[in-house]
Amino acid sequence: MVSLINTVHTGHEDMIHNAILDYYGLHLATCSSDGSVKIFDIRNGNQTIVADLKGHQGPVWQVAWAHPKFGNILASCSYDRKVIVWKENGANEWAKIYEYGNHDSSVNSVAFAPAEYGLILACGSSDGCISILNCNSTMFDVWDCKKIPNAHTIGCNAVSWCPSTVPEPAFNQRSSTARGPAVKRLVSGGCDNCVKIWHEDNDRWVEEHRLEAHSDWVRDVAWAPSIGLPRSQIASASQDRHVIIWNSSDLSTWTSTILHTFDDVVWSVSWSMTGNILAVAGGDNKLSLWKENNENQWTCINEDASSTSGQQLEQRTL
């Protein structure tokens, strides 16, 4: 069951688009159409605003936390075509450490790579491109940029990284006895109705798979955490009112299963930390939780029909 444990009154002056807990669940970051990013300390059921970050000149669509091994670092993306990386340099003292403005349209999604790969950020934009930003400095002031041009016709709406612990298929092994480093992979969803998987090959990003089962824009994608099972799972959400679960045991062949047909557009999907429960949010103002049983059938284990206003965000726990 899902129970309400806290209600955070954010003070945003417009619609909230994204809210993300940090690695330890101690801080909550929110972003809004009011152009601001806010960070709250939510320890012990309290809610204390510790930062009100202003650097965007338009609605801020998404925020993403980096792994804490790099310090407290947060990325944000906006309709203003910019990506901003923020860092806490002292207690509750946040500052902009990097700004990326090399997209021609709204930047809709940001996601940090698994920490094993370093401080790397993927950005998906309405210009159809995906940018991969790699921090090459301990001072966080040198960033290398690679672009995947024309990743999605019309635009890219979402990006998500493959866990670094996903086993590589046999054909990617360097030899029968020695295993090479894990290949960096990410999944994206776009306005071409496609889900695409990309991998890095000799310092270039190439399309590995194009997964086609949606009949309308793909609004979100989420690669499930790896918990040791010999398979990979991706969830995709679309305006066609479907959530699709993509499964692969070898990263070569992918099968699709429609989780459910919802009553309205599906905006977002998010996995639990163990990868066994999927949260789905849609245009019907409902949040539902889904779990796969031993017969590989997905069932709804909880549904919350209470909508939240733009002035508050409900923090929930399993």
Disulfide bonds with the S-S distance in Angstrom:
none
